[in-house]
């Protein structure tokens, strides 16, 4: 396993400590590994393309309301 040395700000140190308490993690190195894994999972979940192809023509399948209150679109604004 390779080693990584980093310098952190006091704010980062405080946030890391909170994260460790929330996740019940004992070491800083494990907390950073877990946080990076979670970050990757979160980022990859948001980049999946959304497929709306099943929605094409869906509005045309809904039955039309035969008993409308207005005979035309012009009556809506009159």
Jmol script that loads the backbone (N, CA, C; Angstrom):
load data "model"
ATOM      1  N   UNK A   1       0.854  -1.171   0.000  1.00  0.00           N
ATOM      2  CA  UNK A   1       0.000   0.000   0.000  1.00  0.00           C
ATOM      3  C   UNK A   1       0.897   1.231   0.000  1.00  0.00           C
ATOM      4  N   UNK A   2       0.597   2.188  -0.863  1.00  0.00           N
ATOM      5  CA  UNK A   2       1.401   3.405  -0.915  1.00  0.00           C
ATOM      6  C   UNK A   2       0.960   4.381   0.173  1.00  0.00           C
ATOM      7  N   UNK A   3       1.830   5.317   0.447  1.00  0.00           N
ATOM      8  CA  UNK A   3       1.576   6.289   1.499  1.00  0.00           C
ATOM      9  C   UNK A   3       1.392   7.661   0.883  1.00  0.00           C
ATOM     10  N   UNK A   4       0.488   8.437   1.467  1.00  0.00           N
ATOM     11  CA  UNK A   4       0.213   9.792   1.003  1.00  0.00           C
ATOM     12  C   UNK A   4       0.311  10.727   2.200  1.00  0.00           C
ATOM     13  N   UNK A   5       1.131  11.748   2.077  1.00  0.00           N
ATOM     14  CA  UNK A   5       1.270  12.741   3.138  1.00  0.00           C
ATOM     15  C   UNK A   5       0.607  14.027   2.675  1.00  0.00           C
ATOM     16  N   UNK A   6      -0.247  14.592   3.526  1.00  0.00           N
ATOM     17  CA  UNK A   6      -0.924  15.837   3.168  1.00  0.00           C
ATOM     18  C   UNK A   6      -0.863  16.817   4.333  1.00  0.00           C
ATOM     19  N   UNK A   7      -0.911  18.093   3.989  1.00  0.00           N
ATOM     20  CA  UNK A   7      -1.016  19.143   4.994  1.00  0.00           C
ATOM     21  C   UNK A   7      -2.459  19.635   4.945  1.00  0.00           C
ATOM     22  N   UNK A   8      -3.100  19.738   6.106  1.00  0.00           N
ATOM     23  CA  UNK A   8      -4.501  20.131   6.149  1.00  0.00           C
ATOM     24  C   UNK A   8      -4.670  21.390   6.979  1.00  0.00           C
ATOM     25  N   UNK A   9      -5.736  22.096   6.690  1.00  0.00           N
ATOM     26  CA  UNK A   9      -6.059  23.304   7.446  1.00  0.00           C
ATOM     27  C   UNK A   9      -6.752  22.916   8.757  1.00  0.00           C
ATOM     28  N   UNK A  10      -6.769  23.806   9.703  1.00  0.00           N
ATOM     29  CA  UNK A  10      -7.499  23.515  10.953  1.00  0.00           C
ATOM     30  C   UNK A  10      -8.984  23.244  10.700  1.00  0.00           C
ATOM     31  N   UNK A  11      -9.567  23.930   9.727  1.00  0.00           N
ATOM     32  CA  UNK A  11     -10.973  23.688   9.405  1.00  0.00           C
ATOM     33  C   UNK A  11     -11.205  22.285   8.877  1.00  0.00           C
ATOM     34  N   UNK A  12     -10.294  21.825   8.023  1.00  0.00           N
ATOM     35  CA  UNK A  12     -10.401  20.459   7.496  1.00  0.00           C
ATOM     36  C   UNK A  12     -10.259  19.456   8.627  1.00  0.00           C
ATOM     37  N   UNK A  13      -9.318  19.706   9.513  1.00  0.00           N
ATOM     38  CA  UNK A  13      -9.096  18.822  10.663  1.00  0.00           C
ATOM     39  C   UNK A  13     -10.367  18.717  11.519  1.00  0.00           C
ATOM     40  N   UNK A  14     -11.038  19.835  11.723  1.00  0.00           N
ATOM     41  CA  UNK A  14     -12.271  19.859  12.513  1.00  0.00           C
ATOM     42  C   UNK A  14     -13.379  19.082  11.799  1.00  0.00           C
ATOM     43  N   UNK A  15     -13.522  19.305  10.487  1.00  0.00           N
ATOM     44  CA  UNK A  15     -14.539  18.587   9.713  1.00  0.00           C
ATOM     45  C   UNK A  15     -14.253  17.088   9.689  1.00  0.00           C
ATOM     46  N   UNK A  16     -12.987  16.728   9.560  1.00  0.00           N
ATOM     47  CA  UNK A  16     -12.614  15.313   9.552  1.00  0.00           C
ATOM     48  C   UNK A  16     -12.950  14.669  10.887  1.00  0.00           C
ATOM     49  N   UNK A  17     -12.721  15.387  11.960  1.00  0.00           N
ATOM     50  CA  UNK A  17     -13.045  14.871  13.287  1.00  0.00           C
ATOM     51  C   UNK A  17     -14.550  14.633  13.438  1.00  0.00           C
ATOM     52  N   UNK A  18     -15.361  15.576  12.933  1.00  0.00           N
ATOM     53  CA  UNK A  18     -16.820  15.395  12.964  1.00  0.00           C
ATOM     54  C   UNK A  18     -17.234  14.181  12.145  1.00  0.00           C
ATOM     55  N   UNK A  19     -16.633  14.045  10.969  1.00  0.00           N
ATOM     56  CA  UNK A  19     -16.945  12.917  10.082  1.00  0.00           C
ATOM     57  C   UNK A  19     -16.604  11.595  10.770  1.00  0.00           C
ATOM     58  N   UNK A  20     -15.453  11.558  11.428  1.00  0.00           N
ATOM     59  CA  UNK A  20     -15.042  10.336  12.121  1.00  0.00           C
ATOM     60  C   UNK A  20     -16.035   9.965  13.221  1.00  0.00           C
ATOM     61  N   UNK A  21     -16.535  10.964  13.934  1.00  0.00           N
ATOM     62  CA  UNK A  21     -17.512  10.690  14.995  1.00  0.00           C
ATOM     63  C   UNK A  21     -18.833  10.192  14.405  1.00  0.00           C
ATOM     64  N   UNK A  22     -19.272  10.827  13.302  1.00  0.00           N
ATOM     65  CA  UNK A  22     -20.534  10.426  12.672  1.00  0.00           C
ATOM     66  C   UNK A  22     -20.483   8.994  12.143  1.00  0.00           C
ATOM     67  N   UNK A  23     -19.341   8.619  11.584  1.00  0.00           N
ATOM     68  CA  UNK A  23     -19.185   7.294  10.966  1.00  0.00           C
ATOM     69  C   UNK A  23     -18.574   6.262  11.899  1.00  0.00           C
ATOM     70  N   UNK A  24     -18.242   6.675  13.110  1.00  0.00           N
ATOM     71  CA  UNK A  24     -17.609   5.786  14.101  1.00  0.00           C
ATOM     72  C   UNK A  24     -16.316   5.182  13.540  1.00  0.00           C
ATOM     73  N   UNK A  25     -15.472   6.044  12.996  1.00  0.00           N
ATOM     74  CA  UNK A  25     -14.191   5.628  12.436  1.00  0.00           C
ATOM     75  C   UNK A  25     -13.089   6.064  13.394  1.00  0.00           C
ATOM     76  N   UNK A  26     -12.138   5.169  13.632  1.00  0.00           N
ATOM     77  CA  UNK A  26     -11.096   5.422  14.627  1.00  0.00           C
ATOM     78  C   UNK A  26      -9.889   6.186  14.088  1.00  0.00           C
ATOM     79  N   UNK A  27      -9.525   5.981  12.817  1.00  0.00           N
ATOM     80  CA  UNK A  27      -8.307   6.609  12.298  1.00  0.00           C
ATOM     81  C   UNK A  27      -8.626   7.607  11.186  1.00  0.00           C
ATOM     82  N   UNK A  28      -7.760   8.608  11.073  1.00  0.00           N
ATOM     83  CA  UNK A  28      -7.935   9.630  10.051  1.00  0.00           C
ATOM     84  C   UNK A  28      -7.777   9.048   8.650  1.00  0.00           C
ATOM     85  N   UNK A  29      -6.823   8.150   8.500  1.00  0.00           N
ATOM     86  CA  UNK A  29      -6.586   7.576   7.179  1.00  0.00           C
ATOM     87  C   UNK A  29      -7.804   6.776   6.696  1.00  0.00           C
ATOM     88  N   UNK A  30      -8.424   6.031   7.605  1.00  0.00           N
ATOM     89  CA  UNK A  30      -9.620   5.268   7.222  1.00  0.00           C
ATOM     90  C   UNK A  30     -10.773   6.208   6.905  1.00  0.00           C
ATOM     91  N   UNK A  31     -10.890   7.271   7.675  1.00  0.00           N
ATOM     92  CA  UNK A  31     -11.962   8.244   7.428  1.00  0.00           C
ATOM     93  C   UNK A  31     -11.811   8.879   6.043  1.00  0.00           C
ATOM     94  N   UNK A  32     -10.592   9.213   5.672  1.00  0.00           N
ATOM     95  CA  UNK A  32     -10.359   9.806   4.354  1.00  0.00           C
ATOM     96  C   UNK A  32     -10.650   8.798   3.256  1.00  0.00           C
ATOM     97  N   UNK A  33     -10.257   7.531   3.435  1.00  0.00           N
ATOM     98  CA  UNK A  33     -10.555   6.484   2.436  1.00  0.00           C
ATOM     99  C   UNK A  33     -12.065   6.325   2.252  1.00  0.00           C
ATOM    100  N   UNK A  34     -12.803   6.286   3.358  1.00  0.00           N
ATOM    101  CA  UNK A  34     -14.256   6.120   3.295  1.00  0.00           C
ATOM    102  C   UNK A  34     -14.900   7.335   2.629  1.00  0.00           C
ATOM    103  N   UNK A  35     -14.448   8.520   2.996  1.00  0.00           N
ATOM    104  CA  UNK A  35     -15.016   9.745   2.423  1.00  0.00           C
ATOM    105  C   UNK A  35     -14.791   9.805   0.918  1.00  0.00           C
ATOM    106  N   UNK A  36     -13.613   9.403   0.469  1.00  0.00           N
ATOM    107  CA  UNK A  36     -13.333   9.419  -0.974  1.00  0.00           C
ATOM    108  C   UNK A  36     -14.197   8.389  -1.692  1.00  0.00           C
ATOM    109  N   UNK A  37     -14.343   7.207  -1.123  1.00  0.00           N
ATOM    110  CA  UNK A  37     -15.213   6.186  -1.740  1.00  0.00           C
ATOM    111  C   UNK A  37     -16.650   6.690  -1.849  1.00  0.00           C
ATOM    112  N   UNK A  38     -17.157   7.308  -0.775  1.00  0.00           N
ATOM    113  CA  UNK A  38     -18.512   7.849  -0.795  1.00  0.00           C
ATOM    114  C   UNK A  38     -18.647   8.972  -1.831  1.00  0.00           C
ATOM    115  N   UNK A  39     -17.629   9.806  -1.923  1.00  0.00           N
ATOM    116  CA  UNK A  39     -17.640  10.892  -2.899  1.00  0.00           C
ATOM    117  C   UNK A  39     -17.675  10.376  -4.324  1.00  0.00           C
ATOM    118  N   UNK A  40     -16.916   9.327  -4.596  1.00  0.00           N
ATOM    119  CA  UNK A  40     -16.911   8.730  -5.936  1.00  0.00           C
ATOM    120  C   UNK A  40     -18.268   8.116  -6.249  1.00  0.00           C
ATOM    121  N   UNK A  41     -18.844   7.411  -5.302  1.00  0.00           N
ATOM    122  CA  UNK A  41     -20.168   6.812  -5.519  1.00  0.00           C
ATOM    123  C   UNK A  41     -21.216   7.886  -5.774  1.00  0.00           C
ATOM    124  N   UNK A  42     -21.158   8.953  -5.018  1.00  0.00           N
ATOM    125  CA  UNK A  42     -22.115  10.051  -5.173  1.00  0.00           C
ATOM    126  C   UNK A  42     -21.952  10.731  -6.527  1.00  0.00           C
ATOM    127  N   UNK A  43     -20.718  10.985  -6.902  1.00  0.00           N
ATOM    128  CA  UNK A  43     -20.454  11.663  -8.180  1.00  0.00           C
ATOM    129  C   UNK A  43     -20.836  10.783  -9.363  1.00  0.00           C
ATOM    130  N   UNK A  44     -20.561   9.499  -9.275  1.00  0.00           N
ATOM    131  CA  UNK A  44     -20.883   8.620 -10.399  1.00  0.00           C
ATOM    132  C   UNK A  44     -22.388   8.392 -10.512  1.00  0.00           C
ATOM    133  N   UNK A  45     -23.107   8.455  -9.408  1.00  0.00           N
ATOM    134  CA  UNK A  45     -24.565   8.294  -9.454  1.00  0.00           C
ATOM    135  C   UNK A  45     -25.217   9.489 -10.125  1.00  0.00           C
ATOM    136  N   UNK A  46     -24.629  10.668 -10.001  1.00  0.00           N
ATOM    137  CA  UNK A  46     -25.208  11.876 -10.581  1.00  0.00           C
ATOM    138  C   UNK A  46     -24.868  12.042 -12.050  1.00  0.00           C
ATOM    139  N   UNK A  47     -23.908  11.298 -12.555  1.00  0.00           N
ATOM    140  CA  UNK A  47     -23.509  11.477 -13.944  1.00  0.00           C
ATOM    141  C   UNK A  47     -24.142  10.459 -14.878  1.00  0.00           C
ATOM    142  N   UNK A  48     -24.986   9.586 -14.354  1.00  0.00           N
ATOM    143  CA  UNK A  48     -25.650   8.606 -15.219  1.00  0.00           C
ATOM    144  C   UNK A  48     -26.660   9.329 -16.106  1.00  0.00           C
ATOM    145  N   UNK A  49     -26.664   9.008 -17.385  1.00  0.00           N
ATOM    146  CA  UNK A  49     -27.627   9.671 -18.273  1.00  0.00           C
ATOM    147  C   UNK A  49     -29.062   9.244 -17.949  1.00  0.00           C
ATOM    148  N   UNK A  50     -29.954  10.184 -18.092  1.00  0.00           N
ATOM    149  CA  UNK A  50     -31.366   9.918 -17.826  1.00  0.00           C
ATOM    150  C   UNK A  50     -32.030   9.582 -19.150  1.00  0.00           C
ATOM    151  N   UNK A  51     -32.783   8.492 -19.167  1.00  0.00           N
ATOM    152  CA  UNK A  51     -33.430   8.040 -20.394  1.00  0.00           C
ATOM    153  C   UNK A  51     -34.933   8.312 -20.300  1.00  0.00           C
ATOM    154  N   UNK A  52     -35.404   9.267 -21.093  1.00  0.00           N
ATOM    155  CA  UNK A  52     -36.816   9.607 -21.126  1.00  0.00           C
ATOM    156  C   UNK A  52     -37.510   9.025 -22.354  1.00  0.00           C
ATOM    157  N   UNK A  53     -36.887   8.093 -23.041  1.00  0.00           N
ATOM    158  CA  UNK A  53     -37.465   7.577 -24.280  1.00  0.00           C
ATOM    159  C   UNK A  53     -38.809   6.871 -24.050  1.00  0.00           C
ATOM    160  N   UNK A  54     -39.015   6.319 -22.861  1.00  0.00           N
ATOM    161  CA  UNK A  54     -40.301   5.673 -22.568  1.00  0.00           C
ATOM    162  C   UNK A  54     -41.433   6.686 -22.473  1.00  0.00           C
ATOM    163  N   UNK A  55     -41.103   7.957 -22.269  1.00  0.00           N
ATOM    164  CA  UNK A  55     -42.118   8.999 -22.119  1.00  0.00           C
ATOM    165  C   UNK A  55     -42.636   9.503 -23.454  1.00  0.00           C
ATOM    166  N   UNK A  56     -41.926   9.224 -24.546  1.00  0.00           N
ATOM    167  CA  UNK A  56     -42.319   9.751 -25.847  1.00  0.00           C
ATOM    168  C   UNK A  56     -43.709   9.232 -26.209  1.00  0.00           C
ATOM    169  N   UNK A  57     -44.622  10.136 -26.501  1.00  0.00           N
ATOM    170  CA  UNK A  57     -45.986   9.781 -26.894  1.00  0.00           C
ATOM    171  C   UNK A  57     -46.887   9.410 -25.730  1.00  0.00           C
ATOM    172  N   UNK A  58     -46.395   9.485 -24.510  1.00  0.00           N
ATOM    173  CA  UNK A  58     -47.188   9.085 -23.343  1.00  0.00           C
ATOM    174  C   UNK A  58     -48.430   9.946 -23.193  1.00  0.00           C
ATOM    175  N   UNK A  59     -48.320  11.253 -23.470  1.00  0.00           N
ATOM    176  CA  UNK A  59     -49.470  12.150 -23.354  1.00  0.00           C
ATOM    177  C   UNK A  59     -50.573  11.812 -24.340  1.00  0.00           C
ATOM    178  N   UNK A  60     -50.227  11.234 -25.463  1.00  0.00           N
ATOM    179  CA  UNK A  60     -51.239  10.878 -26.462  1.00  0.00           C
ATOM    180  C   UNK A  60     -52.042   9.649 -26.063  1.00  0.00           C
ATOM    181  N   UNK A  61     -51.557   8.881 -25.113  1.00  0.00           N
ATOM    182  CA  UNK A  61     -52.248   7.663 -24.666  1.00  0.00           C
ATOM    183  C   UNK A  61     -53.342   7.957 -23.643  1.00  0.00           C
ATOM    184  N   UNK A  62     -53.339   9.170 -23.087  1.00  0.00           N
ATOM    185  CA  UNK A  62     -54.337   9.547 -22.090  1.00  0.00           C
ATOM    186  C   UNK A  62     -55.641   9.873 -22.813  1.00  0.00           C
ATOM    187  N   UNK A  63     -56.768   9.336 -22.346  1.00  0.00           N
ATOM    188  CA  UNK A  63     -58.037   9.626 -23.025  1.00  0.00           C
ATOM    189  C   UNK A  63     -58.395  11.108 -22.945  1.00  0.00           C
ATOM    190  N   UNK A  64     -58.954  11.611 -24.011  1.00  0.00           N
ATOM    191  CA  UNK A  64     -59.353  13.017 -24.070  1.00  0.00           C
ATOM    192  C   UNK A  64     -60.627  13.217 -23.254  1.00  0.00           C
ATOM    193  N   UNK A  65     -60.746  14.366 -22.619  1.00  0.00           N
ATOM    194  CA  UNK A  65     -61.927  14.718 -21.851  1.00  0.00           C
ATOM    195  C   UNK A  65     -62.985  15.241 -22.821  1.00  0.00           C
ATOM    196  N   UNK A  66     -64.047  14.519 -22.985  1.00  0.00           N
ATOM    197  CA  UNK A  66     -65.092  14.904 -23.945  1.00  0.00           C
ATOM    198  C   UNK A  66     -66.010  15.990 -23.392  1.00  0.00           C
ATOM    199  N   UNK A  67     -66.098  16.121 -22.064  1.00  0.00           N
ATOM    200  CA  UNK A  67     -66.987  17.108 -21.450  1.00  0.00           C
ATOM    201  C   UNK A  67     -66.162  18.307 -20.968  1.00  0.00           C
ATOM    202  N   UNK A  68     -65.651  19.094 -21.887  1.00  0.00           N
ATOM    203  CA  UNK A  68     -64.849  20.250 -21.520  1.00  0.00           C
ATOM    204  C   UNK A  68     -65.744  21.435 -21.181  1.00  0.00           C
ATOM    205  N   UNK A  69     -65.244  22.359 -20.383  1.00  0.00           N
ATOM    206  CA  UNK A  69     -65.989  23.557 -20.011  1.00  0.00           C
ATOM    207  C   UNK A  69     -65.928  24.611 -21.106  1.00  0.00           C
ATOM    208  N   UNK A  70     -64.931  24.500 -21.977  1.00  0.00           N
ATOM    209  CA  UNK A  70     -64.741  25.503 -23.027  1.00  0.00           C
ATOM    210  C   UNK A  70     -64.764  24.821 -24.385  1.00  0.00           C
ATOM    211  N   UNK A  71     -65.410  25.480 -25.345  1.00  0.00           N
ATOM    212  CA  UNK A  71     -65.522  24.874 -26.665  1.00  0.00           C
ATOM    213  C   UNK A  71     -64.249  25.062 -27.497  1.00  0.00           C
ATOM    214  N   UNK A  72     -63.440  26.082 -27.164  1.00  0.00           N
ATOM    215  CA  UNK A  72     -62.190  26.299 -27.877  1.00  0.00           C
ATOM    216  C   UNK A  72     -61.200  26.996 -26.949  1.00  0.00           C
ATOM    217  N   UNK A  73     -59.965  27.086 -27.413  1.00  0.00           N
ATOM    218  CA  UNK A  73     -58.943  27.779 -26.623  1.00  0.00           C
ATOM    219  C   UNK A  73     -59.267  29.250 -26.455  1.00  0.00           C
ATOM    220  N   UNK A  74     -59.963  29.847 -27.434  1.00  0.00           N
ATOM    221  CA  UNK A  74     -60.317  31.255 -27.351  1.00  0.00           C
ATOM    222  C   UNK A  74     -61.261  31.541 -26.199  1.00  0.00           C
ATOM    223  N   UNK A  75     -62.123  30.568 -25.869  1.00  0.00           N
ATOM    224  CA  UNK A  75     -63.057  30.740 -24.757  1.00  0.00           C
ATOM    225  C   UNK A  75     -62.345  30.792 -23.395  1.00  0.00           C
ATOM    226  N   UNK A  76     -61.144  30.241 -23.327  1.00  0.00           N
ATOM    227  CA  UNK A  76     -60.391  30.278 -22.082  1.00  0.00           C
ATOM    228  C   UNK A  76     -60.025  31.697 -21.690  1.00  0.00           C
ATOM    229  N   UNK A  77     -59.811  32.560 -22.668  1.00  0.00           N
ATOM    230  CA  UNK A  77     -59.299  33.901 -22.414  1.00  0.00           C
ATOM    231  C   UNK A  77     -60.362  34.973 -22.584  1.00  0.00           C
ATOM    232  N   UNK A  78     -61.585  34.595 -22.886  1.00  0.00           N
ATOM    233  CA  UNK A  78     -62.640  35.564 -23.155  1.00  0.00           C
ATOM    234  C   UNK A  78     -63.396  36.033 -21.965  1.00  0.00           C
TER     235      UNK A  78
END
end "model"
wireframe off; spacefill off
backbone 0.3
color backbone group
